[in-house]
Amino acid sequence: MPVWDVMRQGDNGDEVRMSAHDSRVEALARVLVMESGVVHKQTYWVGGPPGPALRTDRDLYLHFLRLSHEARSGSWTLSGYLRGLWKVSAPLRRRAELELDDVAAMFSAAAATAPPPFDPAWTVADLALPGPAPAGYAHWERVVLSQLADLEDFVRHPPGSYDRFGRNAPRPVGGGTRATPARWLNFDPAAYLERAVAGSHRGSAGAQRTPPTADETTAPPPGVPAVPTLTWADLTRIAVCGQTYE
């Protein structure tokens, strides 16, 4: 069975094996958790069979579906998950495009890290996008921080009973501007993750809604095109769909 090792450079320049994983995405997620934590001088990398493990939109959808089922059996809150996602995204912020393995690893790492506390400054910050369309990490970050500010407003003013048409975030008068629509449909990590990729990618078409097995991403189905990378603009669409897609 293939194994992917998380490695770091030791104090003497030697290579030190930190952990072993049976999934490349899992190993990459572990690196993101470590790199987004306490500032350190070590360099981390993943050794093992070369990637990518995920090649298509459908592969990414199935990975998100696995995460959504884990969220249903766990105790994550959406705010905590998104704060973790924002934290583990930092090591990737200088990349213009991400391989699907890196995207999947980022969303996995978000559930495996201690989320930073909510910053009250986000509620009053100017988070509006400066242009007509999102572009780059900074714009994706504004979208996630806008969602976190909305969720904090919902804590102060609970949305009440479920409404199939959603709820508008109770944004306070005099508060900051935000990059996202006020309408919310999905308030828990499981629903957010499932609808995020279902609404923004073609890969969900025909995919089952039960947890897939580990080997379902080994080869793309006939006729399904490979997707080598996603941009931060693509990830922005994923985030907005997580909030608003029914």
Long-range contacts (C-beta under 8 A, 24 or more apart in sequence): 2-48, 2-49, 3-48, 4-46, 4-47, 4-48, 4-49, 5-46, 5-47, 5-48, 6-30, 6-31, 6-34, 6-44, 6-45, 6-46, 7-44, 7-45, 7-46, 7-47, 8-42, 8-43, 8-44, 8-45, 9-42, 9-43, 18-44, 22-214, 23-53, 23-214, 24-48, 24-49, 24-51, 24-52, 24-53, 24-101, 25-53, 25-54, 25-63, 25-101, 25-104, 25-105, 25-108, 26-105, 26-108, 28-101, 28-102, 28-104, 28-105, 29-88, 29-104, 29-105, 29-106, 29-108, 29-109, 29-112, 30-109, 30-112, 31-91, 31-105, 32-88, 32-91, 32-92, 32-105, 32-106, 32-109, 33-88, 33-109, 33-112, 33-113, 35-90, 35-91, 36-87, 36-88, 36-89, 36-90, 36-91, 36-109, 36-113, 37-113, 51-99, 51-101, 52-99, 52-100, 52-101, 52-228, 53-101, 53-217, 54-99, 54-100, 54-101, 54-104, 54-217, 55-100, 55-217, 55-220, 55-226, 55-227, 56-100, 56-203, 56-220, 56-221, 56-224, 56-225, 56-226, 56-227, 57-197, 57-201, 57-202, 57-203, 57-204, 57-224, 57-227, 58-202, 58-203, 58-204, 58-205, 58-207, 58-220, 58-221, 58-224, 59-100, 59-203, 59-217, 59-220, 60-100, 60-103, 60-104, 60-197, 60-201, 60-203, 60-227, 61-197, 61-198, 61-201, 61-203, 61-204, 61-207, 62-203, 62-207, 62-212, 62-216, 62-217, 63-104, 63-107, 63-108, 63-217, 64-104, 64-107, 64-193, 64-194, 64-196, 64-197, 65-193, 65-194, 65-207, 65-209, 65-211, 65-212, 66-211, 66-212, 67-107, 67-108, 67-111, 67-193, 68-189, 68-190, 68-191, 68-193, 68-194, 69-190, 69-211, 70-111, 71-111, 71-188, 71-189, 71-190, 71-193, 72-190, 74-111, 76-111, 76-188, 76-189, 77-188, 77-189, 78-151, 78-186, 78-187, 78-188, 78-189, 78-192, 79-115, 79-118, 79-148, 79-151, 79-152, 79-155, 80-115, 81-110, 81-111, 81-115, 81-189, 81-192, 82-110, 82-144, 82-147, 82-148, 82-151, 83-115, 83-116, 83-117, 83-118, 83-148, 84-109, 84-110, 84-111, 84-112, 84-113, 84-114, 84-115, 85-110, 85-144, 86-116, 86-141, 86-144, 86-145, 86-148, 87-113, 87-115, 87-116, 88-113, 89-137, 89-140, 89-141, 92-137, 93-137, 93-141, 94-137, 96-136, 96-231, 96-232, 97-229, 97-230, 97-231, 98-229, 98-230, 98-231, 98-232, 98-235, 99-228, 99-229, 100-227, 100-228, 100-229, 100-230, 103-230, 103-235, 107-193, 111-189, 118-148, 118-152, 120-152, 122-148, 122-149, 122-152, 122-176, 123-149, 123-152, 123-153, 123-172, 123-175, 123-176, 124-174, 124-175, 124-176, 125-149, 125-176, 126-176, 126-177, 127-176, 127-177, 127-178, 127-179, 128-177, 128-178, 128-179, 129-179, 133-233, 134-179, 134-232, 134-233, 134-236, 134-237, 135-232, 135-233, 136-232, 136-233, 137-232, 139-179, 139-232, 139-233, 139-236, 140-232, 140-233, 140-235, 140-236, 140-239, 142-179, 143-179, 143-180, 143-236, 143-239, 143-240, 144-239, 146-178, 146-179, 146-180, 147-180, 147-239, 147-243, 149-175, 149-176, 149-178, 150-178, 150-180, 150-182, 150-184, 151-187, 154-184, 154-187, 159-184, 159-187, 164-246, 166-244, 166-246, 180-239, 180-240, 180-243, 181-240, 181-243, 181-244, 183-243, 183-244, 184-243, 184-244, 185-243, 185-244, 185-245, 185-246, 186-242, 186-243, 186-244, 186-245, 192-242, 192-243, 193-242, 195-241, 195-242, 195-245, 195-246, 196-238, 196-239, 196-241, 196-242, 196-245, 197-238, 197-241, 198-241, 198-245, 199-241, 199-242, 199-244, 199-245, 200-234, 200-237, 200-238, 200-240, 200-241, 200-245, 201-238
